[in-house]
Amino acid sequence: MADKVQMVLSRIGAFFNRLKAIAEQLSPEAIWAVILSVAFLVWLRGKPLHPVMEGSQTLLLLTA
């Protein structure tokens, strides 16, 4: 069990390290889109979320 927890924590850490390396190139909305796309990978069936502006709101568009 401890090995599985360590593996999951390592994967999470690696994801955030990769995100940190490219974060300066992304808008805050795009960063959240990446985080949420990965967090809900199974539920979204691998489809990425894309930030979309509508008026003064930022929405996350699910693309097919």
PyMOL CGO cylinders between C-alpha atoms (Angstrom):
from pymol import cmd
from pymol.cgo import CYLINDER

trace = [
    CYLINDER, 0.00, 0.00, 0.00, 2.78, 2.44, 0.90, 0.3, 1, 1, 1, 1, 1, 1,
    CYLINDER, 2.78, 2.44, 0.90, 4.46, 1.74, -2.47, 0.3, 1, 1, 1, 1, 1, 1,
    CYLINDER, 4.46, 1.74, -2.47, 1.25, 2.61, -4.32, 0.3, 1, 1, 1, 1, 1, 1,
    CYLINDER, 1.25, 2.61, -4.32, 0.86, 5.85, -2.36, 0.3, 1, 1, 1, 1, 1, 1,
    CYLINDER, 0.86, 5.85, -2.36, 4.48, 6.75, -3.09, 0.3, 1, 1, 1, 1, 1, 1,
    CYLINDER, 4.48, 6.75, -3.09, 3.96, 6.06, -6.80, 0.3, 1, 1, 1, 1, 1, 1,
    CYLINDER, 3.96, 6.06, -6.80, 0.84, 8.25, -6.93, 0.3, 1, 1, 1, 1, 1, 1,
    CYLINDER, 0.84, 8.25, -6.93, 2.55, 11.08, -5.07, 0.3, 1, 1, 1, 1, 1, 1,
    CYLINDER, 2.55, 11.08, -5.07, 5.54, 10.84, -7.42, 0.3, 1, 1, 1, 1, 1, 1,
    CYLINDER, 5.54, 10.84, -7.42, 3.26, 11.08, -10.46, 0.3, 1, 1, 1, 1, 1, 1,
    CYLINDER, 3.26, 11.08, -10.46, 1.47, 14.11, -9.00, 0.3, 1, 1, 1, 1, 1, 1,
    CYLINDER, 1.47, 14.11, -9.00, 4.80, 15.77, -8.22, 0.3, 1, 1, 1, 1, 1, 1,
    CYLINDER, 4.80, 15.77, -8.22, 6.12, 15.06, -11.72, 0.3, 1, 1, 1, 1, 1, 1,
    CYLINDER, 6.12, 15.06, -11.72, 2.95, 16.54, -13.26, 0.3, 1, 1, 1, 1, 1, 1,
    CYLINDER, 2.95, 16.54, -13.26, 3.27, 19.76, -11.28, 0.3, 1, 1, 1, 1, 1, 1,
    CYLINDER, 3.27, 19.76, -11.28, 6.99, 20.00, -12.06, 0.3, 1, 1, 1, 1, 1, 1,
    CYLINDER, 6.99, 20.00, -12.06, 6.21, 19.74, -15.79, 0.3, 1, 1, 1, 1, 1, 1,
    CYLINDER, 6.21, 19.74, -15.79, 3.42, 22.29, -15.43, 0.3, 1, 1, 1, 1, 1, 1,
    CYLINDER, 3.42, 22.29, -15.43, 5.73, 24.64, -13.53, 0.3, 1, 1, 1, 1, 1, 1,
    CYLINDER, 5.73, 24.64, -13.53, 8.23, 24.47, -16.42, 0.3, 1, 1, 1, 1, 1, 1,
    CYLINDER, 8.23, 24.47, -16.42, 5.65, 25.75, -18.93, 0.3, 1, 1, 1, 1, 1, 1,
    CYLINDER, 5.65, 25.75, -18.93, 3.38, 27.83, -16.69, 0.3, 1, 1, 1, 1, 1, 1,
    CYLINDER, 3.38, 27.83, -16.69, 4.94, 31.18, -17.66, 0.3, 1, 1, 1, 1, 1, 1,
    CYLINDER, 4.94, 31.18, -17.66, 3.85, 30.58, -21.25, 0.3, 1, 1, 1, 1, 1, 1,
    CYLINDER, 3.85, 30.58, -21.25, 0.21, 29.94, -20.27, 0.3, 1, 1, 1, 1, 1, 1,
    CYLINDER, 0.21, 29.94, -20.27, -2.57, 32.16, -19.03, 0.3, 1, 1, 1, 1, 1, 1,
    CYLINDER, -2.57, 32.16, -19.03, -4.03, 31.39, -15.60, 0.3, 1, 1, 1, 1, 1, 1,
    CYLINDER, -4.03, 31.39, -15.60, -7.11, 30.01, -17.36, 0.3, 1, 1, 1, 1, 1, 1,
    CYLINDER, -7.11, 30.01, -17.36, -5.01, 27.71, -19.51, 0.3, 1, 1, 1, 1, 1, 1,
    CYLINDER, -5.01, 27.71, -19.51, -3.15, 26.45, -16.43, 0.3, 1, 1, 1, 1, 1, 1,
    CYLINDER, -3.15, 26.45, -16.43, -6.45, 25.58, -14.75, 0.3, 1, 1, 1, 1, 1, 1,
    CYLINDER, -6.45, 25.58, -14.75, -7.65, 23.91, -17.95, 0.3, 1, 1, 1, 1, 1, 1,
    CYLINDER, -7.65, 23.91, -17.95, -4.56, 21.67, -17.93, 0.3, 1, 1, 1, 1, 1, 1,
    CYLINDER, -4.56, 21.67, -17.93, -4.95, 20.84, -14.23, 0.3, 1, 1, 1, 1, 1, 1,
    CYLINDER, -4.95, 20.84, -14.23, -8.66, 20.03, -14.57, 0.3, 1, 1, 1, 1, 1, 1,
    CYLINDER, -8.66, 20.03, -14.57, -8.15, 18.08, -17.81, 0.3, 1, 1, 1, 1, 1, 1,
    CYLINDER, -8.15, 18.08, -17.81, -5.66, 15.82, -16.05, 0.3, 1, 1, 1, 1, 1, 1,
    CYLINDER, -5.66, 15.82, -16.05, -7.69, 15.59, -12.85, 0.3, 1, 1, 1, 1, 1, 1,
    CYLINDER, -7.69, 15.59, -12.85, -10.79, 14.48, -14.77, 0.3, 1, 1, 1, 1, 1, 1,
    CYLINDER, -10.79, 14.48, -14.77, -8.95, 12.48, -17.44, 0.3, 1, 1, 1, 1, 1, 1,
    CYLINDER, -8.95, 12.48, -17.44, -11.08, 9.35, -17.07, 0.3, 1, 1, 1, 1, 1, 1,
    CYLINDER, -11.08, 9.35, -17.07, -14.38, 11.23, -16.81, 0.3, 1, 1, 1, 1, 1, 1,
    CYLINDER, -14.38, 11.23, -16.81, -13.54, 13.40, -19.85, 0.3, 1, 1, 1, 1, 1, 1,
    CYLINDER, -13.54, 13.40, -19.85, -12.27, 10.31, -21.73, 0.3, 1, 1, 1, 1, 1, 1,
    CYLINDER, -12.27, 10.31, -21.73, -8.99, 12.06, -22.54, 0.3, 1, 1, 1, 1, 1, 1,
    CYLINDER, -8.99, 12.06, -22.54, -10.61, 15.14, -24.11, 0.3, 1, 1, 1, 1, 1, 1,
    CYLINDER, -10.61, 15.14, -24.11, -8.87, 18.39, -23.13, 0.3, 1, 1, 1, 1, 1, 1,
    CYLINDER, -8.87, 18.39, -23.13, -10.66, 21.41, -21.70, 0.3, 1, 1, 1, 1, 1, 1,
    CYLINDER, -10.66, 21.41, -21.70, -10.04, 24.78, -23.37, 0.3, 1, 1, 1, 1, 1, 1,
    CYLINDER, -10.04, 24.78, -23.37, -10.59, 28.16, -21.68, 0.3, 1, 1, 1, 1, 1, 1,
    CYLINDER, -10.59, 28.16, -21.68, -13.12, 30.36, -23.47, 0.3, 1, 1, 1, 1, 1, 1,
    CYLINDER, -13.12, 30.36, -23.47, -14.07, 33.94, -22.64, 0.3, 1, 1, 1, 1, 1, 1,
    CYLINDER, -14.07, 33.94, -22.64, -17.77, 34.80, -22.65, 0.3, 1, 1, 1, 1, 1, 1,
    CYLINDER, -17.77, 34.80, -22.65, -18.38, 38.34, -21.52, 0.3, 1, 1, 1, 1, 1, 1,
    CYLINDER, -18.38, 38.34, -21.52, -16.55, 38.76, -18.23, 0.3, 1, 1, 1, 1, 1, 1,
    CYLINDER, -16.55, 38.76, -18.23, -16.59, 35.02, -17.47, 0.3, 1, 1, 1, 1, 1, 1,
    CYLINDER, -16.59, 35.02, -17.47, -14.01, 32.41, -18.29, 0.3, 1, 1, 1, 1, 1, 1,
    CYLINDER, -14.01, 32.41, -18.29, -15.53, 29.08, -19.20, 0.3, 1, 1, 1, 1, 1, 1,
    CYLINDER, -15.53, 29.08, -19.20, -13.89, 25.73, -19.89, 0.3, 1, 1, 1, 1, 1, 1,
    CYLINDER, -13.89, 25.73, -19.89, -15.04, 24.30, -23.21, 0.3, 1, 1, 1, 1, 1, 1,
    CYLINDER, -15.04, 24.30, -23.21, -14.93, 20.55, -23.70, 0.3, 1, 1, 1, 1, 1, 1,
    CYLINDER, -14.93, 20.55, -23.70, -13.86, 19.78, -27.25, 0.3, 1, 1, 1, 1, 1, 1,
    CYLINDER, -13.86, 19.78, -27.25, -14.84, 16.60, -29.05, 0.3, 1, 1, 1, 1, 1, 1,
]
cmd.load_cgo(trace, "trace")
